[in-house]
Amino acid sequence: MLTMVDRATPTSAADLAFLLQQGIGALALYVGGITDGGRAWQPADAARARAAGLQVLPIYVGQNVVPGFTPTETAAQGTSDGADAVGCAQRYGFGAGPLCLDVEYATYTGDVAGALAYMEAWGDAVAAAGFLPVMYAPLAATSDYQPRAGHPTGLWLADWDQVGNLSAFPNAARFTGIGWQYADSWNGYDISHVDGAWWGQPKPDHMTFPQTGHTVAHGFYDFWLNRGGLKLFGFPITEELAQNGLTVQYFERARFEWHPGAAPDGWDTLLGLIGSEHLAADTLIASLQAQLATLKPAADLAPLVADAASLVAAAEAYLAKLRTAAGQ
């Protein structure tokens, strides 16, 4: 997966350098459309981003519900706007690759049948020109949308509140590559994770998160991506570590442990027993502190007091180590 950012206004050369330093791999920009809203992106912005080494996703904003405009949601309009989108993309220097249609929630829910007909015809026109149509839309629209036979279609879920949990999206298999956009912004940008297959890249086996600077890879990456993602586990807060004879990695809400061959296929990654470990350490500390409180400060008890104090210190040190590793 690639980390992609987007916003309504153009990105400066200094911004591009910053994005690259943060591990951003793709930039989405607006190339036109009747409800584009006067966004100021220019062909030079796309060229600069490509020259910097970023993958670039052109977005076309077609028939959307906006103040003062009534959309025409028909197949005929979809064909016309698809041709216009191709022309816009070509003016920005794009000759192939992904080309995205922005579909707002109100546009879709206002006329479901019309919106679907419009989206399908737009995709047909874009695919006929050699582009990969990508639907940038909320879950409601993409749950009903059926990619047309004969050409693949990408999906970019807008404000997806179950990031990384594609098991909660039953129609994922219909699409060629899926991306999802966080509901929160980052440094003035909306941030997404998108499939590099849109640009012909091979299936990734890792993801680096600029939010924490850490990478999830291989079996841990597959487990994170398919069994809860950001919503359940949070961001990685360490790299892979060797701990107690296991390869582990800490996340904001979990510790992954690698147990190859210890479970059925797909379950070589197991979650660490962090809750049990914390509870055991807390219980031991409380018990030892209670015992210390009952001891008299007599000389003959001094060795026992010292031993108990050492145990408390050891338990507290172990608990601190757990909390440090877990980023608490």
N, C-alpha and C positions, 0 to 999 in steps of 0.2 A: 504494500500500500504506500501511496505517496501522501504526505501532508500538504494540503493545498489551502491557500488563503484567497479571500475575495473581499472586495468592498466596492462602493459605488464610484469612488473617485480614483484617479490615476495614481500609480506608484512611482515615486521619484527614483533616481539612480541610487541615492543613499539608502532608500527603503529597500531596494532590491538587494543591495550588499548586505543589509541587516538580515533580510529574510534568508538569504543563502547561508549566512553564519549560523542561523538558528535551525538549519536542517530542512527548511521548506523546499519541497520539490516541484510544486506546481502553483500556478497563478491563474485564477479565473478573472476574465475581464468582459466588459459589455461592448458588443460590436454594433448594436442597433435594434430596431423594432419600433413599432408604432407607440408602444407604451414604455419606451426606454427611459423616459423621464429626464432627458437632457444630460445624461451622464457624459463626462468629458473625456473618456478614453479615446485615444487616437491611434492610428496604425503604427506610429513611431513607438508608442508604449509597448505594443505587442512585439515589435521587432527587438526592442531593448531587452525585454524579458526573455525572449528566445536566445538572444546573444549571450545573456548571463547564464544560460544553461538550465533555465526552468522549462518545464512542460507548461503549455498555455492552453486553457480551455476557453474558447469564445462562447459568450452567452448572448442569445437573441431573446428579446422581450416582446412577445407578440400580443395576442388578443387577451388582455387582462382587464379585470375590473379595477378601474382607477377613477378618481373624481373627474367628472366632466367627459367621460368616454364610456360608450356602451360597446362591449366587444361583440364581434360577429363570430360565433363559434359554430362553424360548419366545416365540412370536408373541403369544399371549394376554397374557403378562406385559408384553411391549413395548407393546401397546395400552393396557393399564392404566396403566403408568408414563408413557406419553406423555400421557395425560389428566391425570395428576398433575403432570407437568412444566408443562403449560399452566396449571394452577391456581396452581402456585408462581410462575411467571413473572408471572401477572396480579396476584398479591398484591404483587409487587415493582414494580408499575406498568408492566409491559410488555404492550402490546396487540398487537404485531406485531414484525416484524424477526427477527433470528437467535435461535435457542434451541438450546443446545448439550448434547449427551449425552457424558458422560465415560465412556470405555470403556478399562479398564485392560488391559495386555498379558496378565496371567494370566487375566483374565476371558475374553478372546478365545481364547487358545490352549487353555484348559481344555475348551472345547466350541465348536469352530469353527462347526458347523452351527447350534447353538442360539444362539450369539452373533449370527450374521448374521440369523437369523429375528427375534430380539429387536430388533436395530438397525433393520431394515427396518420392522417394525410400529410401533416408537416414532416413526420418521420420518413414517410415514403419519398417525399420530394428531396429531402436532405440526403437520404441513402442513395437515391438515383444519381446524385451528383458526386458520389464517392466519399461522403462523410459518414461517420458513425453518429447517428442521432442519440443524444443523451437527454433524458427527461429530468429536469430539476423541479421537483414537485413535492408537496406534502404527502404523507402516507395515504390519505384518503384517495388521492388521484392515482397513485401508483399501485394501490391494491387492486383497482379495477382495470388498469391499463393492460392490454395484451399486445406485446410487440408483434409487429406484422411478420407473417411468414416470408422468408426470403432475404431478410436483412436483420442483423443483430441490433440491439438497442441497449445503451447504458442507462443506468439509474443513479441519480444523485438525490438522496433523501434530504429534504430541507428540515432543519431544526428537529432532527431525530432524537427523541429523548431516551432512546435505548441504544446509544452508540455502541457498536461492536456486538450487539446482541441480535444478530441477523436471524437467529432461530425464532425471534418474535415477529419476523416479517415473512409470512408464508410464501410469498411469490418471488423470492430472491432468485430462484432457479430460472425464471423466465428471461432474466436480463444478462447481458454480456458485461460483466463488471459492475460493481456497486460501490457507490460512495455515500458517505453520510456527513452531515454538517452538524456541528455542535450548536446547542442553543445559546451558548455564551460566546462572547467575542474575546479576542486576544490582541493587545496592542493596536486596537482600532480596526482589526480585521476579523471577519468571520472565518472560522477555521474548520476544515473538513479533512477526512481521510478518504482517498479515492483510489480506484483500481488503476494501476499502471498499464493494464491491458488496453485501456482506451487509447494509449499511444503506442501499442504494440510491444510493451515491455512484458517480460516473463512474469509468472506468478511469484510474488515476493515471499520470502521466508522470514522476514523480520520487519519491524517498524521502530523508528526512532521518534521520541516525543520531545519536541522543543520545550514543552512545559517543564520537564524535569531533567532533560539532557540524557535520559537513559533509553536503552534499546531492549526490546523484547524480540526473541528470535526462536526459530525452529519449533520444537515441541511446545515450549511455553507460549510462543506466539500463536500457534494454532489453538491452544486451549483458551488463551485470553480472547481471541477473536470470536470463537464459536460458542463460548459458554458463559457469556455475560459481559465481556468487554469493560469499557470505562464505567458503565453504570453499576456493575457489580463489584469489580476489583479495583477501580481507580487507575491512576497512572503508575508506571514502575518508578520506584524510588531508589533502587540499586541496580547494578548489573548482576549477572549470575555470580553466585558465591559458592565456595566449598564450605559446608557447615555440617558437622557431625556425620561425616562420611557421605553426604548427599550434595548434589548440585541444587541450589535453591535460588530464588529471586523474590525480593520483597516488593509489594505493591502497597498503595495507600490503604487498602482494606484486606490484604491477604498475603500469605507467603506460599509461593509455588514450590513444590518439591518434585524432583525427577526420580521416579521409581521404575526404571525400564524393566519390562517383563513382569512386573509385580501385579498387574491388573489386566483386564481385557483390553483389546485394541482401543485406542482413543483415551485411555485412562492412565497412561504412563505418567502423566502429570497429576499429582494429588495436592490437596491443600494442606498446609501445615496446621498442627494443633495449637495455634497461637492462643486461643482462648483457654484451653486446658493448662498450658504452660504458665500463662499469666496468673490464673487462679491458683495454681499450685504454689507459685512463688509468693503471692500475696498471703495465702493461708499459712505458709511456713513462717514468714516474717511476723504475722500477727501472733502465732503460737509462741514463737521464741520471745517476742517482746512481752507477752503475758507472763511467761515463766521468769524472765528477768525481773519483772516488777515484784514478784513474790520473794525474791532472794534478799537475805540480810547482808549488809556490807561487812560481814565478819571475815577475818583473815583466812580462816580455813575454807571459806567459800570463794576466795579470790580466783583460784584456778578454774572453778566451774563457771564463774561469771565471765572470765576471760574467754573460755571456750564458747559459751553461749553468744557472747558479743561477736566473736569471730564468725559463728554461723549466721547471725543476723547480717553481718557485713557481707558475707559471701552471697546470701540470698538476695540482698539488695543490689549487689553488683551484677548478679545474674539477671535480675529483673531490669536493671538499667541497660544491660547489654541488649536484651530483647527489645526494649523500647527504642533504643538507638537504631538498631537494625531495621525496625519497622517505621522509623522516621517520626516517632512520637516525642 
